[in-house]
């Protein structure tokens, strides 16, 4: 079983991820944090500014969605490094399913969020231009989708939290170098990711 959903038959020779993969990973981490905070504070914004913050939440959610696609396309063309040989069977077994679920949640949550946003009768304001779908507010639609959006978001936060705790476990208890493979601040002595020659 591959170590990651988009692992290729020929992993890169280095032990750490390359600059591109690390940039995508931490960019998406920051976007999830920002979108999550804005979502959790949804009902706490003053009425006068609530529309602005909800619009910002929606725009950052869309940015996360497109960044996910860019990351997946990057992975198709850049092979990840192989896991260290001393990684245990449990970590190898759960690495791929956890990443698949994380990617799936980050794919579906913005879609449900956009449906909710539109059927709230809201308008996407991108600053330089606006997109108005002309859809009337419908509680029959945005009510259920808003709940689904929230439940999926909580699932994402929970799984991402477990993922982060597992990385810290590898770093501070197992000392096996798993976290260092994706860490951007030094400690990486391996070569950047290479390009694979065979496609799946």
Buried (B, 14 or more C-beta within 10 A) or exposed (E): EBBBBBBBEEBBEBBBBBEBBBBBBEBBBEBBEBBBEBBBEEEEBEEEEBEEBBBBBBBBBBBBBEBBEEBBEBBEEBBBBBBBEEBEEEBEEEBBEBBEBBBEBBBBBBBBBBBBBBBBBBBBBEEEEEEEEEBEEEEEBBEEBBEBBBEBBEBBBEBBEEBEEBBEBBBEEBEBBBBBBBBEEEEBEBEBBBEBEEEE
